[in-house]
Amino acid sequence: MSKILKLEGLSRAFGAVKVADQLNYELSQGEALGVIGPNGAGKTSMFNLITGTLAADSGKVHFDGRDVTAQSAAARSRMGIARSFQVPQPFTHMTVFENAMIAATQAAGLSGRAAETLCLDVLEQTGLMDKANTPAGSLTLLNRKRLEMTRALCAKPKLLLLDEIAGGLTEAECHSLVQTIKDVHATGVSIIWIEHVVHALLAVVSRLVVIDFGRKIAEGDPREVMDSREVKEIYLGIDADA
Ligand SMILES: Nc1ncnc2c1ncn2[C@@H]1O[C@H](COP(=O)(O)OP(=O)(O)OP(=O)(O)O)[C@@H](O)[C@H]1O
């Protein structure tokens, strides 16, 4: 199967802190990959390196068959990489529809009727249609998370990066968001999802990568990875060999 994303020896440090340390992994077209790791492990920094808002010290990012390491964040966005932010960042004084339109016009490069049609389709998909005229600043947390996904999808991504989108939600809200992510994935969009709410992640992804101190320390079948010595050591603080 062809690869949508390939990270090759990707490294970045802030002083003595290595946020990415020789990261290597690939994502197949249409695959959903989960990423877990302790706080400060470098997960969000990895998204910043993929989207191009953070420059690598060394290594390469290949996207859709091209080496994009030297490309700007704007160029990578036009090529089809979109993300949601851990802390939702809507234009709070604008409506949900206006927020969606900004992504459709600026990131997807659409205008007029084509942009409006895309936004309406995405709002239907993300369950925000009845909030289209609501100011983004008055949305509930669940709907702010839905708006994050809406804005990313209005960029018409081939690769969707989700950063802790389930955090802070109730069980029922989380369940409903998982269903929406499954629906998006079913349309063929490739997904990398960083998430601490592991049961939500495992309902969607078919492979898991574990990051600690910027390094990939485990990768594979989600349930086998969750059962692995590396994950138990990190999350339970035990020496599994003892
Ligand atoms: N611009 C920066 N300058 C200096 N240090 C930074 C910068 N960005 C991130 N860091 C540091 O790099 C480390 C990794 O941060 P990052 O946000 O990537 O981790 P994370 O795995 O996403 O954490 P969390 O699960 O808490 O969101 C942290 O110690 C953080 O303080």
Ligand as a Chemical Component Dictionary entry (heavy atoms), coordinates in Angstrom:
data_LIG
# 
_chem_comp.id                   LIG 
_chem_comp.type                 NON-POLYMER 
_chem_comp.pdbx_formal_charge   0 
_chem_comp.three_letter_code    LIG 
# 
loop_
_chem_comp_atom.comp_id 
_chem_comp_atom.atom_id 
_chem_comp_atom.alt_atom_id 
_chem_comp_atom.type_symbol 
_chem_comp_atom.charge 
_chem_comp_atom.model_Cartn_x 
_chem_comp_atom.model_Cartn_y 
_chem_comp_atom.model_Cartn_z 
_chem_comp_atom.pdbx_ordinal 
LIG N1  N1  N 0 9.097  26.203 21.630 1  
LIG C1  C1  C 0 9.624  25.515 22.658 2  
LIG N2  N2  N 0 10.702 25.963 23.324 3  
LIG C2  C2  C 0 11.246 25.276 24.340 4  
LIG N3  N3  N 0 10.769 24.089 24.798 5  
LIG C3  C3  C 0 9.677  23.587 24.183 6  
LIG C4  C4  C 0 9.038  24.258 23.082 7  
LIG N4  N4  N 0 7.986  23.503 22.663 8  
LIG C5  C5  C 0 7.962  22.428 23.476 9  
LIG N5  N5  N 0 8.964  22.467 24.374 10 
LIG C6  C6  C 0 9.262  21.455 25.404 11 
LIG O1  O1  O 0 9.418  20.233 24.724 12 
LIG C7  C7  C 0 8.875  19.159 25.478 13 
LIG C8  C8  C 0 7.866  18.402 24.640 14 
LIG O2  O2  O 0 6.679  19.187 24.498 15 
LIG P1  P1  P 0 5.418  18.671 23.688 16 
LIG O3  O3  O 0 4.342  19.709 23.826 17 
LIG O4  O4  O 0 5.812  18.287 22.313 18 
LIG O5  O5  O 0 5.023  17.363 24.501 19 
LIG P2  P2  P 0 3.702  16.494 24.480 20 
LIG O6  O6  O 0 4.127  15.069 24.427 21 
LIG O7  O7  O 0 2.771  16.959 23.405 22 
LIG O8  O8  O 0 3.074  16.797 25.912 23 
LIG P3  P3  P 0 1.527  16.794 26.433 24 
LIG O9  O9  O 0 1.067  15.372 26.445 25 
LIG O10 O10 O 0 1.653  17.376 27.814 26 
LIG O11 O11 O 0 0.741  17.672 25.494 27 
LIG C9  C9  C 0 8.305  19.767 26.746 28 
LIG O12 O12 O 0 9.282  19.648 27.768 29 
LIG C10 C10 C 0 8.103  21.225 26.373 30 
LIG O13 O13 O 0 8.182  22.055 27.493 31 
# 
loop_
_chem_comp_bond.comp_id 
_chem_comp_bond.atom_id_1 
_chem_comp_bond.atom_id_2 
_chem_comp_bond.value_order 
_chem_comp_bond.pdbx_ordinal 
LIG N1  C1  SING 1  
LIG C1  N2  SING 2  
LIG C1  C4  DOUB 3  
LIG N2  C2  DOUB 4  
LIG C2  N3  SING 5  
LIG N3  C3  DOUB 6  
LIG C3  C4  SING 7  
LIG C3  N5  SING 8  
LIG C4  N4  SING 9  
LIG N4  C5  DOUB 10 
LIG C5  N5  SING 11 
LIG N5  C6  SING 12 
LIG C6  O1  SING 13 
LIG C6  C10 SING 14 
LIG O1  C7  SING 15 
LIG C7  C8  SING 16 
LIG C7  C9  SING 17 
LIG C8  O2  SING 18 
LIG O2  P1  SING 19 
LIG P1  O3  DOUB 20 
LIG P1  O4  SING 21 
LIG P1  O5  SING 22 
LIG O5  P2  SING 23 
LIG P2  O6  DOUB 24 
LIG P2  O7  SING 25 
LIG P2  O8  SING 26 
LIG O8  P3  SING 27 
LIG P3  O9  DOUB 28 
LIG P3  O10 SING 29 
LIG P3  O11 SING 30 
LIG C9  O12 SING 31 
LIG C9  C10 SING 32 
LIG C10 O13 SING 33 
# 
